[in-house]
Structures are given as structure tokens and as C-alpha cells.
């Protein structure tokens, strides 16, 4: 059995279930192709698009943390800062919209209305967008990075 990444097992089981429901409902194969295209999505492609989106929206201090082998929650974690609650909320909204448009699935989002700390769960990549003061207070990077190492910053 092939390893599909931390969220891969969930995604594969979900796709099989959705495809079987669509087939039972009589949907033509070409309409089921969208689900199959989603199965070609790797956590690396998703990470690349997330980093690109954050860069486009002028996110600051972007850090990516490789969670493979450390957690079954996701393959990667991305932590970034926005200068204000408005920017944090806008970046999170644009990111979720881009993911939905390009990859065809909806991400889970928490904290967008407050704009201090937004969590975006895309399955294989968890994204945290903070205001700088909130990020400094929680120091989330320190929880996931080994002592003496640094994450790759973009």
C-alpha cells in the first residue's frame, strides 16, 4: 500500500466514497473527473500554492515546518504574519478562495472574523496567520521545531 501523506489516507477514503456515491447517482464519468483530479494533488503542490498565495498578499515572516514523520495531522505547517487584523482576514479569505478555485475543495477556517489568529486546515497543510503580537505571544514555531534548528523561511 502506498503512503499518501498524513492527509492522504483520509483523502483517498473520502474520494472512494464520493466516487461510489456519484456512480450510484448516475453521474457521468466526466463529472466524476473532478474528484479524480483532486487525488493527483500532492501536499508539496498544495504547499507551493499556499506559499505563493501568502507571498502575493505580502505576508511577513513566512515559515514552513515539515511535519512528515512528526505528526499524523498534516505533512506541513505554514506560519505567517499580517500587519493588521484586516490583512490577516483578507489573506486567509484569498487563500481559501484560491484553494477552492484551483483544487476544488473547501478548507476549514477558524478565527477569520477576529483576525488575530486564523487557522486554515487544508488537510495536508495547516496554515496559521497571525498578527505579529499574537504570534510572538504564542510562539507556535517553538512547539514544532527541534531545539537549535530553524524552519525554512520564505
N, C-alpha and C positions, 0 to 999 in steps of 0.2 A: 504494500500500500504506500502511495506517495505522500510525503509530508507536504501539506499545503499552507503552512504558516499558521500562526496562532489562531487567526480567524478563519483559516481555510477550511477546517473541518465543519465549522458552523455554516460557512458559505456553501460548501459542497452539499451538505444535507439539505439546506434550505432550497438550493437550486433544484435538486432532485425532486423535492416535494412540490415546488412551484411548477416544474415541468410536468409532473404527473397530473396535477390539478388542471393545468392548461390543456393537456391532451384529453383528459376526461371531459372538459368543457367543449371540446371540439375546435380549439383554436388551431389555425393552420400553422405549419412548421415555420413559416417566415415570421410570424408574430412571436413564436417562441424563441426566435434567434436572439432577441434582446437579452434574455436570461442567459443564453449560452455565451454571448459576448462578454457579459459580466464575469463569467467564470474564467475568462482569459486575463482578467485583471490581477496583477501581482501586487504585493504590498510595496515593492520597490517603485512601480509605476504610480501607485497612489501617493506614496511619499514624495516622489518627484513633483507631482502636480500640486500637492499641498504646499511644498516649499516654494514653488513658483508663484502660487496664488498669494502667499504671505509676502513674498518679495514685491510683487506687483502692487500690493496695498501698503507698502512701506512699513512692514512690521520691523521691530527693532529686537536686537539680541536674540535671534532665532537659533535655537539649539535642537539638534535631533539626537535621540538616545536609542540605541539598538537594544531592544528588549528580547530578541530571539534567544532562547535558552535561559532567560531570567524570569519570564512571566508567560503565562498562557493567555493573558488578557489581550495582548496585541504584539505585533512584530516590532513596531516603532512607536516612540513618543516624540512629539514635537512641542516645544515650549517657546512662546514668543511674547513680546510685549507690544502694546499700543500706547500712544501718548495720552489718550483720554478715554473715558467711558464710551463716547461716541465712536471713536476709531475702533476700539475693541469690538463693539457690537457690529459695526459695519464690516470689519474684516471677517468676523465669524459668519455673518449673513452671506457675504460674497463667496466665501469658501464653500459653504454648504450648497449654495446655488450652483457654483461651478462643478462641484462633485455630482450633483444631481443631473445637470445638463450633459456632462461628459461621460459619466459612468452609469447613469440610470438608476441610482439608488439614493435613498434619503438617509442622512446621518442623524444620529441622536444628538441633541444640543441641550445643554443646561447652562443657565446663568446669563443668557443673552440680554434679557431685559434689564438686569442690574448693570452689566457692562464692566464689572470689576474683574471677574474671572469667568471666562467662558470655556466650557469643556465641550469638545466635539468628538464624538465616538464614530469613527468611520469603519469600525470593525478591525482592520489590521493596523490602523494608525490612530492613536489617541492624540488629539491636539488640545493644548491648553494655551489660551490667550489671556494675558494679564495686563492690568495697569501696572506700571513699574513698582509702585509702593506695595501693592498686594503681592506681586511676585517676590519682592525682597522679603516680605513678612513670612511667606510660606516656604520659600527656598526649596521648591519641589525638585530641582535638579539634584540636590544633595541626597535626596532619598534614593535615587536611582543610579547615581554614578558611584563607582568604587572609589575609595579614598585615594587621593593623589592623582586621579585621572580627570580628563576633561572631555566633554562631549564635542562633537563636531559642530562648529558654529558656521552659519552662512551669512 
